[in-house]
Amino acid sequence: MMRTQLRLVVKIIATVLIVSGVAGSLAPVLQVSHRLHSDRTAIEEALTGTNQRLVGEQLQESGFITVKDRKIGHERLKGFQVLDENGVVTDPTSVTWYLISTEIPPWLPNWMLRSLGTTWIIAIIALAWGVSSVWLGLLTPLLYATIGSTFSWFLFRMFGMPGLSLAVAAIGLLAFTCALLLRILELLFGSPKQIPTIAKGLLLEASRTRLSLAFIALLLILLPLIPYWLDPASPLRHQLQTMLSRSLGITFAISACLTVLLSCATVAFEIRDRQVWQVMTKPVNKLGYLLGKWLGIVSLNATILCIAGLSIFIYIQYLRAQPVASGMQGELDRLAVEEEVLTARRTAEPVYLELDSQQLSARVDAIVEADSDLRDMEQIQIPLRRKIRSEVQEQYLASQRSIPPAHQGSYYQQTYTFTDLQEAKKVGAPIAFQYRFHILDSNEHEVHEAGFVFNQDPATRQNIKFVPTMTHVTLIPSSFVNDEGVLTVSIYNFYQPPPGKEGRGSISFDADGIKMLYRVGDFEPNFLRAIIVLWIKLAFLAAIGLSVATFLSFSVATLVTFTVFASGLMAPWLAESLQMYLPPVTSDVDFRDLGMVIQWGFENTIRGIASFLVFMLRGFGDQQPTSQLVQGLYISWGSVIQGFVTIGILWSGFAITIGTFVLRKRQLAIYSGSG
């Protein structure tokens, strides 16, 4: 069987069968998808054109509209309110989806309609996957993996475990895909030059080492099982967010651990076991040695992320088409999936007034005069004055984020202005107004009421109920944004304090407590950018591990690399903490007091170390693609390129340069082994 698969005739026949199978399976899908996309464009034009009032009235009266001499719709849409008081379709994007969903054949997955490019990508990947398996001599393993996965799928479904059947079937296919990608990388690194040769050697080492195989096997088993652990009773949007968070989090954690251990082990063990002698006696320089190791680990991470990303992506598309609860709650859940989770949104925060320098100085002077301790000091410390200015500014901003409770039947309100929303108005998709309020003791078991009025128009008033400290979302039409891209929101506090407790019950929120989120792209390219950012971060970890392993033992190098990794994750939090950490200045230290000197030295040392870590690693911690993806936030190509240049090239290159310098200075014949 193994020899048969290498014959040219067998390869040609297998290629023809694979191409025919993929084309026969996906051609009808692509044909129907193209027609539905054409219909969707025509429906959107009808709902936003000059005759949108007539089209909207027809839909409200009959549940159908006429497009391309065909009636599209369903009787269940009869009475569906789509027009506002001015005869304008309030949400053409959602109405279009409701209409086009009635035309989707039962056998066509909904997610293929939402992104036609995704269908083409899957078709191309399936062809490349099958054809490359044939021509790389992996036809027999492909047949075994396909037959085994299919048998497992039928077996577990027969026992009433459809979720587990999909997971078990995926494990076999993912394992084969991993072997296929590693074989492709070995061919790509077949050059006799030093860097690709060393990279190929590391891949062979990783594919044979128990440590690497254990991590890869753990990932291949856990990823397909994550969907099986989701709570089917929770809203669909929560299932999708949980799936994204857990799967990407586990993928990055396992890949990071493998990267650290492998990068430290491959250099430290070769130096310890004198294997590096055989490498360095060949025409291999120190820089080429480390770059080859780094390229091999980066390629291995690319393989792992490719497999994990493909697995997560396909299941997310499958999950988004699952049924939701009946009624309005289910429709809102479905809308939240498409407009809040599986999307790419930008955020807009309100414009707050700030005190200018003169106003700040006046208020700081008033505080100093009112405090006897400060007033009697001959000279106020500059850090202390800076801290007071910061607190005054923050209090002024906080006052704008507070709405007093009702008083004698009158309701108080604050108006907030959002700007630069032209893109949201142009896209036409609903805008998500996200808010998280605090009130009284912020008891999560209580429910309070508030009100929203948009653009000072009483007709847009919405009365809402909220739970303190919990994030809520209200969808508003993009038509509320004016031509200048401005939208105002007036928030009313409906809380009535009981007698004797007047003045208590103000609604407040944090600096990021309210924001507008609007769609600027699709989920699919956003997901790809998130995977690329994770790959860049892993490349930096590999460079750090290789560098420290040139002069430290494996255990110490691993500890140092993990410390750098943890410091990078904590860098944004450290940056915020440093703003409030003010050690004593030198001029105030009495050097005759040993205790004060020790305190001064200790606190300044701690601040210096923390400042250095923030400077070096904040860019690593600021890149949080998983969190952005879960929240449906846009990951721009600009941020990806910035991360690639700073983390992937500059900092990784700096780490490898240090490792190269160390290798050149070390006498490897002395430090290798024990003799």
N, C-alpha and C positions, 0 to 999 in steps of 0.2 A: 504493500500500500504506500509506503514512504517513497519507494522508487517510482511507482506509477505516477504519483503526483508531479514528478519532475519532468515527465515527457511533454514535448511541445504540443502534441495533439491533445493531450488531456488538459493542458493549460488553456488552449484555444477554446475547446468545447466548454470548459467550466466558465470561461470569461463570457462567452455568448449566452450561456444560461443565466449567469448573474445579471448581465446587462438587460436581458429580456425580462427577467423577473422583476427587477427594480422598475424598468420602464412600464411594464404591464400593471404594476401595483400603483405607481404614482402618476401615470399619465391621466387617468380619469380624475384623480384628485386635483391635478394642476389645471385641467380643462374646466372643471366646475368652479374652482377657486378664481380663475381668471374671469369667468362670467359673473360671479358674485361680486368681485372687486369692481367690475365695470358697472354693475347695478348700484353698488354702494356710492360710487362717484356720481352717478346720475341722480340718486336720491338726495345726496347732500346738495347738489346744485339746485334741485327743485325746492328743497326746504330753506335755502338761503337766497334764492333768486327773487326777481321782482314779483312773481306770482305766489310767494310763500303763504300769503294769507288764504288764497283759494285752496292751495294744497293742504294747509293745516285744517281748514274747515272741512274739507273732504275726509281727511283722516279722522277727525273728531266725530263726524256724522256716521261714517260707514266702517271705519277701521282699515280702509284701503286707500292707496294713492295710485295714480296712473303714471307709469314711467315706461318709455319706449313701447307704447301701445300695449302694455301689460299692466294688470292690476297686481300690486304687491301689498301684502298686509295680512291681517287675520281679524276675524270678528271679535276676538278678545281685546283688540285695541280700540274698539268702538267706545267713544266717550273719553278717550285718553286726552287729557288737557295738554295741548302743546303750544297754544298761542297765549300771549299776554294781552293786556288791555289795549295795546297798540297794534295788535294783529301781527306780531313778530314771533317766530318760533324761538322759544326760550333756550332750548338745548338741542340743536340740530344733530350733534354727535350721538347722543343717547337715542334720540328718536330714530336716526338712521340704523343704529344697531338693532333696535327692537323690530324694525321693519325687515331688515335683511335676514334676521334670525329665522323668520318664517319661511324663507326660501332655502335654508340649508338642508340638504338631504340627511337623513338619519345616519348614514354611514360615513359622512364627512366630519372629521373632528373640527370643532369650532375654532381651536387655536390656529389651524392652518389657514382659516379665512382671515383671521386678524392680522397675520403677517405672511404674505405670500412669499416674501424673500426667505422666510424660515423653511417653507416647504422645499424650495429649490436647494437650500443649504443641506437639508436632510437627504435629498435625492443625491446630491453630489457626494456627501459623506458616505452614504450607503454604497454607491458605486466604487468610490476609492477604497473603502474598507474591504469589499469583496474582491475586487480585481487585484489589489496589492497583495492580499492574502494568497491568491493563486500564484502570482508571479514571483513571490518571495519564498515559495516552497512550504506554505503553511495551509495548504488545502485540506490535508487530513485533520490537523487540529481544528480548523474551521468547521469541518463536518462534525467532529466530535462535540465541539462547543455548542453548535446549533442544535444537534440532536438531543444532547443532554439537557440544554435549557428548555427546549420544547417539551420533552418528556416530563421534566420537573414542573413546568407550567401546568400541563394537563393533570398531573398527579395531584398537585395541591388544590387545584380547582375542583377536582372530583371529590376531595374530602372537605369541601366548603370553606377553603381558605384562599380566596382570590387575591387578597393583598400580599400574603406570604408567597403565593405562586409567582407573582411578578418580581418579588425581591430575589427569590432563589434563582429564577431564570436569568435575571440581570447579573448575578454574581459570576456565572459562567461566561457570559458574553463580555463582561468587563475584564475578566482575567485574560481572555484571549486577546482583547484589544490592547491590553498592556503589553503582552508579548509581541504583538504585531508592531506597535510603535517602537519598542526597544530594538526590534530587528531593523526597522527603517533607520533608526539613529545609528546603528552599527554600520550600515551601508554608507550613510552620509559622512561618517567619520573614518572612512576607509582610506583616506589619504595617508601617504607615508610621512607627511610633515609632523613635526613634534607635537603641536598643540592638539590637532584632531586625534593623533595616535594615543596621547595620554588621556584625552576625553573618552575615547573608545575603551581604553583599559579600565577607567573608573566605572563605566557602564557595565562592563563584564564583571567587575568586582561587586557592584551593587546587585546584579542579578544572581550572584552566587553566594552572597553573604547572608547568613541567617538573620542578622539584624535588619538589613534592608528588606528582605523578603517578608519578615514578620510585620513591619510597618505597612508595606504595600498590601499584604493580605488583609490586615486589619481594616484598612481603608476600603478595600474592595468588598468586604463583608458588611461593614457598618453602613455605607452609603445606601445600598438597596433596602436596608432594613429600617432606615429612618422614616420613610413614608408609612411603614406598617405601624409605627408607634404614634402616629398622629391621632388626635381625638376627633373621630368623625362627627361628633355631636356639636363641635365648636363651629362658629361661622367660617365660611370658606376663606375669607381674607386672613383670618387668624391661622388657619392651617397652612396657607401659603407662606405667611411670614415666619411661622415656626419652621417650616421646611427649609426656607432659605437660610435662616439664622443657624439652625443646627447643622445642616449639611456643609455650608461654607465654613462655619466655625470649626467643625471636626476636620474638614479637609486641610485647612490652614494649620491647625494645631499638629496634626499628624505629620504633615509635610515639613513643618518647622522643626519638629523633634528629629525627624529623619535627616534633614539638612544639617542640623548642628552636629549630630552624632557622626554622620558620614564624613562631613568635611573635617572634623577634628581627627577622626580615626584614620582616614586615608593618608594623612601626612605624618601624624604622630607615630603611628605604628610602622610606617615605612622607615622612618628615621630610627626608631627603637630596634627594629628587626634587621637593620642594615640593608634593606631592599633598595633604599635610595642610592646606595653605591652603584648598583647596576644601571640605574637611570642616569645618574650624573656622569658616568664614564662614557656615555653615548653623547652624540652632538645635541644635547638638550641643555639650554640655559635655565637659570633659576626662574626668570620671569615666565618663560614658556611652560615650565613645569607647573607653576601655580595657575597660570591661565588655562592650561589643559584640564587640570583638576576642577577649576571653577566652571569651565564650559561643560564638563561632564555632569556636574551636579545641577547646573542650570537646565541642561537638557532633560535630566531625569525629572526635575520639578515640572518642566513643561509637559512631559508625558503624564505625570500624575494629575496635574491640573486639567489637562485636556480630557482625560478619562472622567474625572470627577465633574468637570463642567458639563460635559455632554450628558452624563447621567442625570445631574440635577436639572439641567435645562429641559430634557425630554419629559421628566416626571412633572416638572412645573407646568408644562404645556398640557399634559394629561390631566393634572389636578384642576387647572383653571376651568376646564369644561365640565367638571362634576356638577351634579344638581345642587341647588340651594333650597333653603326653606321656602315654602309657598307663601304667597301674599306679598305685601309691600316690604316687609322686613327682608325677605329673600331677594327682592329686586334691588333694594339698597345694598345688600351684601354683594350682589353681582356687580353693581356699579362701583362699589368700593374696590373690588378686585381689579377692575380695569383702570380706574382713575386714581387710586391711591397706592396700590401695591405694584402691580405689573405695568409700570409706566416709568417715565423719567421726568421728574418735576424739579423746577426751580422754586426757591422760596423768596418771599418778599416780606420784610418786617416793617412795622410802622416807623414813621419819622418822628422822633422825639425832639423836643426843645432842650437845648443845653445852655448852661450858664457860661457867659463869656469870661475871659480872664479877669476883667475889671470887677464883674459881679462876684466871681469866686474869691478874689482877694478881699473884697469888702466883707463877705460873710466869714472868711477865715479870721480876719482881724476882729470881728465882733465876737467870735467864739473865744479867741485868745483873751480879749478884754474881760469876758464874762467868767473866765476860769482864773482863780487867784494863783494857782500853782504855775500856770503858763504865763500869766501876766508878770509875775515876779522874776521869771527867768531872764537873764541878761540877753540871751540870744537863743531864739527858737531854732532847734535843729532843722536842717533842710529836709531830711527824710520824714521828720514828724510833720512839718508843714505840708509836705507833699501828701502824706497820708490823710491829713485833715481835709485838704482840697479834694482828694478822691472820695472821701466819705460824704462831703457836702454835695458833690456832683451826683453821687449815687442816690442820696436822699432826695434830691430834686427830681431825678429821673423816676425814682420809686413813687413819688407823689403823683406822677402822671399815670402810673399803672395801678391806681387805686380808685375805686368808685364807692362813695359812701352809701349807706343804706337809706331806705325811704324815711322821710321825716314829715309827719303831719299830712300824709296823703300825697306828698310830692316825691317823685322818683328822680334820683340823680343819675347823671350819665357823663361819660367821657367819650370824645370823638377822636378816632385815630385815622391817620391818612397813610395810605399805601401808594407808592409811586412806581414808575417804570414798569407798568403792567401792559405795555403795548403788545408784547409778544403773546401774552395770555389772551388778549382780546382777538388777536389775529388768528390764533389756533382755533378758538371757538369752543373748546372743551370746558366743562364745568370747573370752576375754581374752588379748591377746598380751603375753607376758613378753619384753621386749626387753633384750638384754645385749650388752656389748662388753668383753671381758676383755683384760688384759695379763698376760704371764707370761714370766720369763727375759728373753731379748732381743727378745721380741715378734716372732719370725720368722713371717712370713705363710706360709711353706712348711711349717710344723709344725702338727700337730694334737694337742691335749691333751684330757684328760677331766676332767669335773666332775660333780657330782650336785646335784639339786634335791629338796627335801622341802617340801611345802606344809602349813602349819598343824600342824607337828610330827607329822604322821601318816605313819608308815613306809609305809603302803599307797600313798601318792601319790608315792613316790620315782621319779625319772627320772634315768637316767644319760645324759649328753649329751657330744658331742664338739664342740670349738670351735677356731676358728683365731684366734690373737691379732690384735687390732686390727680384726677384722671384726665387723660387727653380725649377731647371730643372733636368731631369734625362736622361742619355744616357745609353742604355743597351749594354754591351760588352760581347763577348764570354769568358767563363772561361778558354778557351785554351790559352788566352793571358798570363795567369799566368805561370811562369816558374816552374821547378821542386822544386826550393827552396822556392816557395811561394811568389815570388817578382814580382811586376808589377809596371812599371814606366809610368807616364803620363806627356807629355810635352804639356803645354798650350801656344798657340800663340795668340797674340793680333793683330787683323787685323784693328784696328781703325787708320784712317789717319787724323791727326790734320789738320785743315785748315791753310793757311798761316798766320803767325803772332801769332799763338797759339801752336807753337811747344812745345812738352813736356807734353801737357795736354791730358788726355784720358787714363790714366793707368787703367788697370783692377786690382781690389783688391778684397779680400774676407776676412771674419772673420776667427777666429781660427777654427771654425767648418764649414767653407764655402765649403770645398770639402771633400768627403768621399766615400768610397766603401761600398756597402751593398750587402751581399751575403747570400743565403738561407742556413739555418742550421736545419730547422725543419718545421713542418706544423702548420697551423693556429689553428686547433682544440685543441691540448694540450696547445698551447700558450694562447688561450682564457680561458681555465680552470685555468691556473696559474694566469691570470689577475683577475679572480673572487675571487680566494683564497686570493690574496693580498688585495683586497678591503675588504674582510671579516675580515682580520687581523686588518686593520686600524679601522674598525668599532668596533672591540672588544676593542681596546685601548680607543676609545671615551667612550664606555660604562663604562669601569673601572674608567676613570676620572670623569664622571658624578656621579657614585655611591659614589665615595670617597668624593667629595666636598659636596654632598647632606647630608652627615652625620653631618656637622657642619654649613651649610648655608641653608637659606630658598630656596624655589624652584626657585624664580625669580633670586636671586643672583647666585645660583649654575648653573643655565642655562647660565647666562651671562659669568661666569668664564669658563665653559666648551666650549662655543662657542669661547671665546677668545683663549683658548688653541688650539682649532681646527684651527682657522685662523692663529695663530702663527706657527703651524706645517706646514701649506701649504706655508707660507712665509719664512720658515727657510732657504731654499737654497738661496733665494734672499738676505736675511739678511747676510748670510755667505759671499757672494760676496761683499756686501756693506761694511762690517767690514774691508775688506782689504784696503779700501781707506779712512776709517774714523779714523783719528789720532788726538785724543784730546791732549791738552798740557800736557807734563810730569811734575811731581811734582817739579823737580829741577829748572824749568824755571818759576815757579809761584811766583809772588811777593805778599806775604800774607798780605802786608799793603794795597794792592789795592783790595777793596771789589768786584769790578766788575770782576776782573780777577779771584778771588777766586770762585765767583758764576759760572762763565763760566767753570772753571776747574772742579768744583764739578758736574755741570749739565752734561757736555759732558762725563765725566768718568762714571757717573751713567747710562746714556743712553747706553754707550758702554758695561757696565757690565750687564745690563738687556738683551741687544741684544745678548751678548756672551753666557749668561746662556740659553736663548731660543734656540739658535743654537745648543748648546751642548745637550740639553734635547730632542729637537724635530726635528733635521735635518734628522734623519733616517725616520721619518714619512713623511716629505716633499719630500725626495729623491725617495720614492716609488711612481712612477707615471705610473701605469699599463695601464690606459686608453690612455695616450699619446703614450706609446710604442706600444700598440696594433693598434692604428690608423695609425702609421707610419710603421707598419709591423716589428717592432723590436723584437728581441728574449728576452723573459722573462725567465731567467734560473731558474732551481729548486734551485740552490744555493742562488739566491737573495730571493726566496720565503722562504726558510728555515731560512735565515738570518733575514728576516722580522718577521718570526714566533717567533724566539728565542728572538730577541731584543724587538720588539714592542708587540708581542702577549703574551710573557711570562714575560720577565724582567720588562719592563715598566708598563705593565698592573698589574703584580704582585706587583710591588712597590706601585702603586696607591691604590690597594685594601688593602695592608698592612697598609698604612697610614689611610685609612678609618676604618680599624679594630681597630687600636690604638686609634683613636678618639672615636669610639663607646664605647670602654672599659673605657675611662676616663669620658665620659659624664654620668650625672645622668638623664636618660631618663624620669624618673617620674617627674622631675622638668621641663625639657625642652619641654615635650610633651604638646600640647594644651595650654590653657591660665591659667590653675589653677593647 
